[in-house]
């Protein structure tokens, strides 16, 4: 892979995508169950309305409980995003410089005097979404790399490098 050097700013939209993806990773199974219960309740209610059986209110209470839980979960995530935006010294809008090579990644935020460098094989994990790469230098340190800063060829090279060097610690949702 050729050396890739890009300069960019992380937007609120990029941060929101990363936050919601993290939410879905942390609560994957309960959210899947919630969607199945909600779809089942809609189908059950439709069938009951059409006279295919009598309606059991317990099904609707269960669906309502899951719906409330899901709304609270999403509202909590949105509240966290807004709190971060109001935090003095947040990293949104700062200029990032990323240098990506076949063996290491380096991120620099000159405005905050931050410089992080890591061997690719030592990264905690990397997720590729449709519009961003989420590069975890450690379990606590996340760097968002927007795909808009990369050409298609650079993105494909980067994906291949992460796939080879990280194995199952790299996941892609790119379509």
N, C-alpha and C positions, 0 to 999 in steps of 0.2 A: 504494500500500500504506500502510495506517495504521501508525503507530509501534507496535512490539511491544516491551514491556519485561517480562522474566521474571527470576525469581530461582530458582536451582536448585542442586543438588549432583550432581556426577558420581559415579556408583557404580562399584564394581568390575565389575559386569555391563556397564555402558556402555563402560568402558575395554576390557573383554575383546572386545566386539563390534567396536570400532574396530580393535583389534590384529589380530584374525583376518581382518577385511576387508582390512587392509593386507597381511597375509600372502598372501591370495588374489590381490590385485592384483599383488604382486611376483612371484608364482610361478604365474600363471594357466595358461600353456601346459604347463609340466611337470606340474602337478596334473591337468590335463585328460588328458594322456597317461597318467599314473598310473592314473586311474580307468578309462580305456579298457583298459589292459593288465590291470588286476585283474578287470574284468568279462569280458574275453576269456579270461583264464586259468580263471576259474570255469566259463565255458561250455565251454571246451576240455576241462577236467578232467571235467565232467559227461558230455560226449560220449564221452570215452575210457572212462569208467566204464561207460557204457551199451553199449560195444562198437562205437562208430561209427568207431573207428580206434585206433591205438596211441599211447600217451602219450610225448611227447618231454620229458625232464626239463628241457631248456633253457627251455621256456616257464614252468615253475614256478619255476626259479631267477630268471628275469627278473622275474616277478611278486613273488617274495619280496624281491628287491632294491628294487623300487619301493615295496613295502609298508614296508620298513625305513626307506627314505629319507623317506617320508611321515610315519611315526611320529616320526622324529627331528626333522623340521621342526615338527610340532605340539608336540612336547615342548619344543623350543627356544623357541617362542613362549610357551608356558605358563610356562617358566622365567623369561623376560624379564618377563612380567606379574607374577609373584610377586616378582622382584627389585625391580621398580618399587614394588610395594606396601610392601616393607620399607624403601625409601629414605626417610630422614628428609626432610621438606619436600615430599613428593609432593603432588599436587593433588587426590587422591581425598578426597572428603568436604568439601572447601572450598566455601564459598558463592560461586557465580558470579552476576553480574548481567549480563544481555545486553540490549542495546538494538539492535533491528533496524529500520532505516528503509528507504525505497525507494532510497536512494543510499549508505548506509553501514551497517556493523556495528560494534558496540563491545562489548568484553568487559572485565569488571572482576572482579578477585579481591582484595577488600579485605584479606583475611588475609595475602596475600603482596605487597601493594602493587604489583599488576600492573594495568595498564590498556592495552588494545590497541584501536586504532580504525583502520578501513580503509575506503576507498571500495569498494563492492561490485564495481565494474568492475576494481579492482586486486587482488582476491583471487586466490590461486594456483589454487584450485579448491574445489568443494563437492560432497560426496557425500551423498545422502539414502538411508539404509537404512530398514527398516521401523520402527525404534524410535529412531534417532538421525540428526542431521545432523552430518556431519564437515566443519567449516569451516576450510580451510587459509588463514590470513592470509598465510603465506609457506610455502615448501617445508618449513621446520622447525617452524613454529608452527601447531599444530592445536588447535582448540577444539571440544569435543563439546557439542552442544546436544540434550538428550533431547527427543523428541517428546511425552513425557508432560506437558511444561510448556506445550504449545501446544494451542489449540483446533483443531478440524478446519479451520475457516475461516482461522485464522492460518497453519496449516501449508500450506494450498493457496495462500494469498497469497504466502507466503515461497517456495514452490516456483516459482511463476510469476515472481516477481521475479528469483530466481536464474537461471531458464531464459532470461529476456529479457536480463539484464545480462551473464551469463557465457557463454552459448552452449554450445559443446562443453566448456567447463571445469566444467559442471554435469552430474552424472549422478545418476539416481535408480534405486533398487531397490524403491521403494514400490509395493505392489500394492493 
